[in-house]
Amino acid sequence: MPRRKRVIVGMSGGVDSSVAAWLLKQQGFDVVGVFMKNWEDDDTDDYCTSREDLVDAAAVADVLGIDLEAVNFAAEYRSRVFAQFLREYEAGRTPNPDVLCNSEIKFRAFLDHALALGADAVATGHYARVRPTTEGNARVELLKALDKAKDQSYFLHRLTQAQLAPVMFPLGPMNKSDVRAIARREGIPTWAKKDSTGICFIGERPFREFLARYLPRLPGPIVTPEGRHVGTHTGIAYYTLGQRQGLGVGGVRDGRTAPWFVAGKDATHNALIAVQGRDHPLLHHREVEVIDMHWIAGRAPPLATRLAAKTRYRMADATCEIEPSRDGVIRVVFTAPQWAPTPGQYLVLYDGDVCLGGGVIESSCDDTGTTGHSADSGATCHSEDSDLPSEEPAVRM
């Protein structure tokens, strides 16, 4: 009999990777699970759930009748992802560790390990799709998932052709509700387990407390754009562009009772810049400059092509055009101003459902042409009420 195609599945102990493995086994593949442990610094506290997750992954593997191997990529995670994470925060920017975690751990360290085990393909529980291009050149495209509310192509936009070619995303054509229904029907132990949030592999924890273990607290003033002192911060690295809670600035200012938001950082003077009202013009920008561009197809689309972009995971696609700015930099011009585009975060470009790639936001300009959020005043990007390093939840495979 011909050998069955071997697919090695990254299993996190969550419902998504559990159902991905079940689907592949139902399709007749030789399925093997791999559980990745990638964080060890404080593995015994309440926030790191790797032991519980491994137990859950093993229980699922037992129900499915597949082998499960545990591997440790903690050294790779620290050097390839976490070190960059800290450097960016020190520089006043906001990185997205989930993006690097995918490109450097889940689809590099894990992929290399799986191929060494004789895998014909690898799979994860990500909500995304891969398909061959129509050009007949053996290249592939990364597409959004069918369930747009769960689509995770934003986090996968830095993958290369070599990384995407052997990958399967069984959940790409499915809705999350159907995934949970399958898990419950088939008696998969993780069917009711909640989705993870927090930093990829590090878990759900008070972010400022966590960051303070690695970066010093440097208190300084909170000021208005005009320079008026309105409060004191505990260190600009711990605050985020668009952040609303935790500023300690209240009361009426200039006759307004609107809430205060972080609008920028002045690293030179260790000052946090705050404005009142979510509609304040300093929070809205029409043009964004992007560096370190990565194109999934290996080449940029034609200039002046009308595309769509996200400057954060949860935002709706926004119509834009791209044009060269200077060496290694592109300018993205939006049809309508975008709320709080942030240095260090990723801007990801789409042509319909096709994810073209993306790059790191360097700076932005408002409708008056004023440049904001430069390296010296690099604001950071979080959801307005979040204490996490970005609004996006960590991806549980």
Rosetta blueprint (number, residue, H / E / L):
1 M L
2 P L
3 R L
4 R L
5 K L
6 R E
7 V E
8 I E
9 V E
10 G E
11 M L
12 S L
13 G L
14 G L
15 V H
16 D H
17 S H
18 S H
19 V H
20 A H
21 A H
22 W H
23 L H
24 L H
25 K H
26 Q H
27 Q L
28 G L
29 F L
30 D E
31 V E
32 V E
33 G E
34 V E
35 F E
36 M E
37 K E
38 N L
39 W L
40 E L
41 D L
42 D L
43 D L
44 T L
45 D L
46 D L
47 Y L
48 C L
49 T L
50 S H
51 R H
52 E H
53 D H
54 L H
55 V H
56 D H
57 A H
58 A H
59 A H
60 V H
61 A H
62 D H
63 V H
64 L H
65 G L
66 I L
67 D E
68 L E
69 E E
70 A E
71 V E
72 N E
73 F L
74 A H
75 A H
76 E H
77 Y H
78 R H
79 S H
80 R H
81 V H
82 F H
83 A H
84 Q H
85 F H
86 L H
87 R H
88 E H
89 Y H
90 E H
91 A L
92 G L
93 R L
94 T L
95 P L
96 N L
97 P H
98 D H
99 V H
100 L H
101 C H
102 N H
103 S H
104 E H
105 I H
106 K H
107 F H
108 R H
109 A H
110 F H
111 L H
112 D H
113 H H
114 A H
115 L H
116 A H
117 L L
118 G L
119 A L
120 D L
121 A E
122 V E
123 A E
124 T L
125 G L
126 H L
127 Y L
128 A E
129 R E
130 V E
131 R E
132 P E
133 T L
134 T L
135 E L
136 G L
137 N L
138 A L
139 R L
140 V E
141 E E
142 L E
143 L E
144 K E
145 A L
146 L L
147 D L
148 K L
149 A L
150 K L
151 D L
152 Q L
153 S H
154 Y H
155 F H
156 L H
157 H L
158 R L
159 L L
160 T L
161 Q H
162 A H
163 Q H
164 L H
165 A L
166 P L
167 V E
168 M E
169 F L
170 P L
171 L L
172 G L
173 P L
174 M L
175 N L
176 K H
177 S H
178 D H
179 V H
180 R H
181 A H
182 I H
183 A H
184 R H
185 R H
186 E L
187 G L
188 I L
189 P L
190 T L
191 W L
192 A L
193 K L
194 K L
195 D L
196 S L
197 T L
198 G L
199 I E
200 C L
201 F L
202 I L
203 G E
204 E L
205 R L
206 P L
207 F H
208 R H
209 E H
210 F H
211 L H
212 A L
213 R L
214 Y L
215 L L
216 P L
217 R L
218 L L
219 P L
220 G E
221 P E
222 I E
223 V E
224 T L
225 P L
226 E L
227 G L
228 R L
229 H E
230 V E
231 G E
232 T E
233 H E
234 T L
235 G L
236 I H
237 A H
238 Y H
239 Y L
240 T L
241 L E
242 G L
243 Q L
244 R L
245 Q L
246 G L
247 L L
248 G L
249 V L
250 G L
251 G L
252 V L
253 R E
254 D L
255 G L
256 R E
257 T L
258 A L
259 P L
260 W E
261 F E
262 V E
263 A E
264 G E
265 K E
266 D E
267 A H
268 T H
269 H H
270 N L
271 A E
272 L E
273 I E
274 A E
275 V E
276 Q E
277 G L
278 R L
279 D L
280 H L
281 P H
282 L H
283 L H
284 H E
285 H E
286 R E
287 E E
288 V E
289 E E
290 V E
291 I E
292 D E
293 M E
294 H E
295 W E
296 I L
297 A L
298 G L
299 R L
300 A L
301 P L
302 P L
303 L L
304 A L
305 T L
306 R E
307 L E
308 A E
309 A E
310 K E
311 T L
312 R L
313 Y L
314 R L
315 M L
316 A L
317 D L
318 A E
319 T E
320 C E
321 E E
322 I E
323 E E
324 P E
325 S E
326 R E
327 D L
328 G L
329 V E
330 I E
331 R E
332 V E
333 V E
334 F E
335 T E
336 A E
337 P E
338 Q E
339 W E
340 A L
341 P L
342 T L
343 P L
344 G L
345 Q L
346 Y E
347 L E
348 V E
349 L E
350 Y E
351 D E
352 G L
353 D L
354 V E
355 C E
356 L E
357 G E
358 G E
359 G E
360 V E
361 I E
362 E E
363 S E
364 S E
365 C E
366 D L
367 D L
368 T L
369 G L
370 T L
371 T E
372 G E
373 H L
374 S L
375 A H
376 D H
377 S H
378 G L
379 A L
380 T L
381 C E
382 H L
383 S L
384 E L
385 D L
386 S L
387 D L
388 L L
389 P L
390 S L
391 E L
392 E L
393 P L
394 A L
395 V L
396 R L
397 M L
